[in-house]
Amino acid sequence: MSKPKSKPKSKGAGPASGDWRSWQLPPKLAEVELRAQTPEPLAALRSSPVRLATWCLSMRLKEDVHLQATADPGGGGELTPEAEAAVCAAAEFLAGRMDSKSSLSLLMTALEDEDSLTVVGVGGRDPGSRSHTGWLEAVGRAGVPHIRLYCLALGPQDFEVLARHTGLKCLVLSQDNEYPLSGLLLLPLAPRLETLELAVNDWFKRVRAEMGQEELENWGEEEDEDEEWEVGVQHPEGGYVLPPEPRGVLTALLCMGRRLKVVVFKIGNDEPDLWELRDAQLDAVLTQVRSGVEALGGDSLRLEARK
């Protein structure tokens, strides 16, 4: 009796040599794993027959190729129109090819000499605004079930688009994303969204050691960009404070989306002494959220903390 054949698995889109513009996917391909893949070769494979497979795709956009510095010094990066077009073309290729276990991660390579790691989009619907709606809409049309995003400046328009993704089952907002927490409240409108995973690192605000309670409550309303900030041991919170907004947003998410599971997690464990204090703050907030959800008749067990 012959041994059963294993599923064909690809670590790349084609042979090691030759012009990638002429590559075709193998006809019996079942699994594809691509890491740090630029979008252009994927778009070139669109002539391949459309067949379902399990795709584990990490797409990376690179400095000087897909990103450019913002006008503000230290302000991070901007997605170029050519990069947006390339991601849209790659998403067009993925349409109809990703099965329910497939995933897409989009990473940005940080620009040198920039203080911010986040990348803004090309252009929004309002004059002067910028968003990632163009390529997010393309990814939505492709029906990607699992999406993980890094280093993006997301706005309300972007969350509106994500909420219209009909195939999205799991969304992960990982490290170095910037977004209004209120934008998360649009996501329960996504018809198939089951899991929302949120990195909490950027939720904590850095405060001065001598900041008092009254000043802390009003913190952020009138920031002085030239003022020196420091992580101080005198502050009872160790220099990092979790503002009140996450508590209300998490409570609303769990009450709005009756099937939605929300997972909060942290990236890395730098400054362990300070993280111990931040963990204590986060635990207290999550306890309040669970109590509030139960009081409103919701299911507090759908909130999970991953440490």
VEXRO-448378 format. One line per 4 residues: number of its first residue (from 0); their letters; for each residue x, y, z of C-alpha. Coordinates in Angstrom, 2 decimals, always signed. Layout:
BEGIN
NUM> A> X,Y,Z | ...
//
This chain:
BEGIN
0> MSKP> +0.00,+0.00,+0.00 | +1.41,+3.34,-1.00 | +1.89,+6.11,+1.55 | -0.69,+8.91,+1.50
4> KSKP> +0.49,+12.00,-0.26 | +1.03,+15.09,+1.87 | -0.49,+18.38,+0.89 | +1.70,+20.43,-1.42
8> KSKG> +3.09,+23.41,+0.41 | +4.85,+26.43,-1.02 | +7.34,+28.70,+0.71 | +7.37,+31.07,-2.23
12> AGPA> +5.45,+32.10,-5.29 | +7.68,+30.44,-7.87 | +11.06,+29.00,-8.78 | +14.25,+30.44,-7.42
16> SGDW> +15.27,+31.72,-10.83 | +13.48,+33.24,-13.79 | +11.24,+36.20,-14.36 | +8.60,+36.29,-11.59
20> RSWQ> +6.23,+38.07,-13.97 | +5.69,+34.76,-15.77 | +5.20,+32.55,-12.70 | +2.09,+30.42,-12.30
24> LPPK> +0.87,+28.85,-9.08 | +1.19,+25.04,-8.97 | -2.19,+23.46,-9.81 | -2.37,+21.33,-6.62
28> LAEV> -1.13,+24.01,-4.22 | -2.86,+23.67,-0.83 | -0.81,+25.84,+1.55 | +1.22,+28.99,+1.00
32> ELRA> +3.47,+30.68,+3.55 | +5.09,+33.97,+2.54 | +6.98,+36.20,+4.95 | +8.02,+39.81,+4.38
36> QTPE> +6.55,+39.56,+0.90 | +6.33,+42.73,-1.20 | +3.00,+43.07,-3.02 | +4.18,+43.38,-6.63
40> PLAA> +4.98,+39.69,-7.35 | +1.57,+38.64,-6.02 | -0.20,+40.94,-8.46 | +1.81,+39.42,-11.30
44> LRSS> +0.33,+35.98,-10.54 | -3.25,+37.03,-11.29 | -3.37,+34.93,-14.47 | -3.09,+31.73,-12.39
48> PVRL> -6.32,+29.69,-12.14 | -8.36,+30.68,-9.09 | -8.32,+27.89,-6.48 | -8.79,+27.94,-2.72
52> ATWC> -5.74,+27.40,-0.52 | -4.58,+28.24,+2.98 | -2.52,+31.42,+2.76 | -0.32,+32.65,+5.61
56> LSMR> +0.81,+35.90,+4.08 | +2.95,+38.57,+5.70 | +3.12,+41.54,+3.35 | +5.84,+44.13,+4.00
60> LKED> +6.07,+47.63,+2.61 | +9.56,+49.07,+2.46 | +11.24,+52.42,+2.92 | +12.03,+54.30,-0.30
64> VHLQ> +9.97,+51.81,-2.29 | +6.50,+52.08,-0.78 | +6.90,+54.75,+1.92 | +8.08,+58.33,+2.09
68> ATAD> +8.71,+60.66,+4.99 | +5.96,+63.04,+6.06 | +6.29,+66.80,+5.78 | +6.57,+67.06,+9.57
72> PGGG> +10.05,+66.17,+10.89 | +9.91,+62.96,+12.90 | +6.31,+62.41,+11.90 | +6.60,+58.87,+10.60
76> GELT> +5.86,+57.84,+7.03 | +3.33,+58.18,+4.25 | +2.12,+55.46,+1.95 | +2.81,+56.40,-1.66
80> PEAE> +0.03,+56.19,-4.28 | +2.09,+53.55,-6.11 | +2.26,+51.45,-2.96 | -1.48,+51.69,-2.44
84> AAVC> -2.03,+50.58,-6.03 | +0.34,+47.63,-5.52 | -1.50,+46.46,-2.38 | -4.84,+46.82,-4.17
88> AAAE> -3.53,+44.71,-7.08 | -2.24,+42.05,-4.66 | -5.64,+41.99,-2.95 | -7.31,+41.54,-6.33
92> FLAG> -5.10,+38.49,-6.88 | -6.07,+37.04,-3.47 | -9.82,+37.30,-4.16 | -11.30,+33.81,-4.28
96> RMDS> -8.01,+32.12,-3.30 | -8.01,+32.37,+0.52 | -9.84,+29.71,+2.51 | -11.30,+30.24,+5.99
100> KSSL> -7.95,+29.52,+7.69 | -6.01,+32.10,+5.69 | -4.47,+35.26,+7.14 | -2.92,+38.51,+5.97
104> SLLM> -0.48,+40.62,+7.99 | +0.55,+44.04,+6.76 | +3.80,+45.44,+8.14 | +5.60,+48.70,+7.48
108> TALE> +9.36,+49.12,+7.58 | +10.06,+52.10,+9.83 | +11.75,+55.06,+8.18 | +15.13,+56.05,+9.55
112> DEDS> +15.42,+59.23,+11.61 | +11.68,+59.33,+12.28 | +10.33,+59.50,+15.83 | +7.05,+57.84,+14.89
116> LTVV> +6.71,+54.32,+13.50 | +3.20,+54.83,+12.16 | +2.35,+55.29,+8.51 | -0.49,+57.47,+7.23
120> GVGG> -2.51,+56.66,+4.14 | -2.77,+58.27,+0.74 | -5.92,+60.35,+0.62 | -9.28,+60.43,+2.38
124> RDPG> -12.69,+61.45,+1.12 | -12.41,+64.88,+2.75 | -10.05,+67.57,+1.43 | -6.68,+67.40,+3.14
128> SRSH> -7.46,+64.15,+4.96 | -5.47,+60.95,+4.64 | -6.65,+57.39,+5.09 | -5.99,+53.78,+4.20
132> TGWL> -9.49,+53.25,+2.78 | -8.31,+52.51,-0.76 | -6.38,+49.34,-0.02 | -8.59,+48.38,+2.93
136> EAVG> -11.57,+48.29,+0.57 | -9.60,+46.07,-1.82 | -8.69,+43.68,+1.00 | -12.35,+43.60,+2.01
140> RAGV> -13.40,+42.67,-1.53 | -10.83,+39.85,-1.44 | -12.66,+38.34,+1.54 | -9.59,+38.00,+3.79
144> PHIR> -10.80,+36.25,+6.99 | -7.92,+37.08,+9.36 | -6.14,+40.45,+9.25 | -3.27,+41.72,+11.41
148> LYCL> -2.14,+45.34,+11.11 | +1.05,+47.02,+12.34 | +2.36,+50.60,+12.38 | -0.66,+52.31,+10.83
152> ALGP> -2.35,+55.61,+11.59 | -6.02,+54.65,+11.32 | -8.95,+57.05,+11.37 | -12.76,+56.82,+11.48
156> QDFE> -12.95,+56.31,+7.70 | -10.70,+53.26,+7.96 | -12.86,+51.70,+10.68 | -15.96,+52.34,+8.56
160> VLAR> -14.36,+50.31,+5.77 | -13.29,+47.49,+8.11 | -16.86,+47.31,+9.42 | -18.03,+46.58,+5.86
164> HTGL> -15.70,+43.59,+5.40 | -18.12,+40.72,+4.86 | -15.53,+37.95,+5.19 | -13.58,+39.26,+8.18
168> KCLV> -13.57,+36.88,+11.15 | -10.59,+38.10,+13.17 | -8.92,+41.51,+13.30 | -5.68,+42.12,+15.21
172> LSQD> -4.49,+45.67,+15.82 | -0.94,+44.97,+16.88 | +1.92,+47.21,+17.92 | +2.57,+50.83,+16.98
176> NEYP> -0.86,+51.53,+15.53 | -2.43,+54.92,+16.24 | -6.21,+55.23,+16.18 | -9.09,+56.79,+18.09
180> LSGL> -10.46,+54.20,+20.48 | -13.97,+55.34,+19.57 | -13.34,+53.97,+16.08 | -13.45,+50.45,+17.52
184> LLLP> -17.17,+50.88,+18.18 | -17.84,+50.56,+14.44 | -16.34,+47.07,+14.24 | -19.30,+45.08,+15.70
188> LAPR> -21.11,+46.08,+12.48 | -18.83,+43.70,+10.54 | -21.26,+40.84,+9.86 | -18.89,+37.90,+10.49
192> LETL> -16.37,+39.38,+12.94 | -15.84,+36.97,+15.83 | -12.57,+38.08,+17.45 | -10.96,+41.48,+17.98
196> ELAV> -7.42,+41.46,+19.37 | -5.93,+44.72,+20.64 | -2.38,+45.54,+21.72 | -2.57,+47.78,+24.79
200> NDWF> +0.97,+49.19,+24.72 | -0.02,+52.45,+23.09 | -3.06,+52.95,+25.32 | -0.87,+54.00,+28.23
204> KRVR> +0.05,+57.67,+28.48 | +3.42,+58.80,+29.74 | +3.23,+61.36,+32.54 | +5.61,+63.46,+34.61
208> AEMG> +6.65,+62.23,+38.01 | +5.25,+65.26,+39.81 | +1.88,+65.32,+38.04 | -0.95,+65.60,+40.56
212> QEEL> -4.38,+63.98,+40.38 | -6.22,+67.10,+39.15 | -3.60,+67.74,+36.49 | -3.68,+64.07,+35.54
216> ENWG> -7.44,+64.18,+34.96 | -6.99,+67.14,+32.60 | -3.89,+65.70,+30.96 | -3.81,+65.90,+27.20
220> EEED> -6.08,+68.92,+26.82 | -3.23,+71.42,+26.65 | +0.02,+69.64,+25.89 | +3.22,+71.65,+25.65
224> EDEE> +5.33,+70.05,+22.95 | +8.47,+71.71,+24.29 | +7.94,+70.53,+27.85 | +10.31,+67.87,+29.11
228> WEVG> +8.61,+64.58,+29.96 | +10.13,+61.82,+32.01 | +9.27,+58.47,+33.50 | +9.38,+59.22,+37.21
232> VQHP> +9.48,+56.89,+40.17 | +7.65,+59.38,+42.40 | +4.37,+58.96,+40.52 | +2.34,+56.11,+42.05
236> EGGY> +1.64,+54.73,+38.57 | +5.32,+54.51,+37.68 | +5.16,+57.12,+34.94 | +2.48,+55.46,+32.79
240> VLPP> -1.26,+55.91,+33.21 | -4.13,+54.15,+31.49 | -6.72,+56.85,+30.66 | -10.43,+56.24,+31.31
244> EPRG> -11.53,+55.84,+27.68 | -10.61,+52.12,+27.22 | -12.99,+51.13,+30.01 | -16.02,+52.63,+28.31
248> VLTA> -15.05,+51.44,+24.82 | -14.42,+47.84,+25.91 | -17.72,+47.75,+27.80 | -19.61,+49.06,+24.78
252> LLCM> -17.88,+46.60,+22.41 | -18.92,+43.62,+24.49 | -22.49,+44.83,+24.79 | -22.88,+45.82,+21.13
256> GRRL> -21.43,+42.67,+19.58 | -23.15,+39.79,+21.34 | -20.89,+37.22,+19.67 | -17.71,+39.32,+19.61
260> KVVV> -14.73,+38.12,+21.65 | -12.28,+40.85,+22.67 | -8.67,+39.96,+23.52 | -6.24,+42.53,+24.92
264> FKIG> -2.53,+41.80,+24.94 | +0.84,+43.51,+25.28 | +3.87,+43.36,+23.03 | +7.25,+42.68,+24.66
268> NDEP> +8.22,+43.08,+28.28 | +10.62,+46.00,+28.30 | +10.90,+47.93,+31.56 | +9.45,+45.02,+33.62
272> DLWE> +9.10,+47.10,+36.80 | +6.94,+49.63,+34.99 | +4.98,+46.88,+33.25 | +4.12,+45.41,+36.63
276> LRDA> +2.45,+48.70,+37.50 | +0.79,+48.91,+34.09 | -0.49,+45.34,+34.44 | -2.08,+46.28,+37.77
280> QLDA> -3.84,+49.22,+36.14 | -5.02,+47.09,+33.24 | -6.30,+44.36,+35.56 | -8.30,+46.94,+37.52
284> VLTQ> -9.85,+48.33,+34.33 | -10.73,+44.87,+33.03 | -12.39,+44.01,+36.33 | -14.51,+47.16,+36.02
288> VRSG> -15.35,+46.31,+32.42 | -16.50,+42.81,+33.33 | -18.67,+44.14,+36.15 | -20.19,+46.76,+33.85
292> VEAL> -20.90,+44.22,+31.10 | -22.60,+41.85,+33.53 | -24.70,+44.71,+34.94 | -25.90,+45.43,+31.39
296> GGDS> -26.78,+41.81,+30.77 | -23.75,+41.00,+28.64 | -21.27,+38.14,+28.71 | -18.09,+39.18,+30.50
300> LRLE> -16.38,+35.91,+29.59 | -15.90,+37.21,+26.06 | -13.19,+39.55,+27.39 | -9.77,+37.94,+27.61
304> ARK> -6.40,+39.32,+28.72 | -3.31,+37.71,+27.24 | -0.05,+38.48,+29.06
//
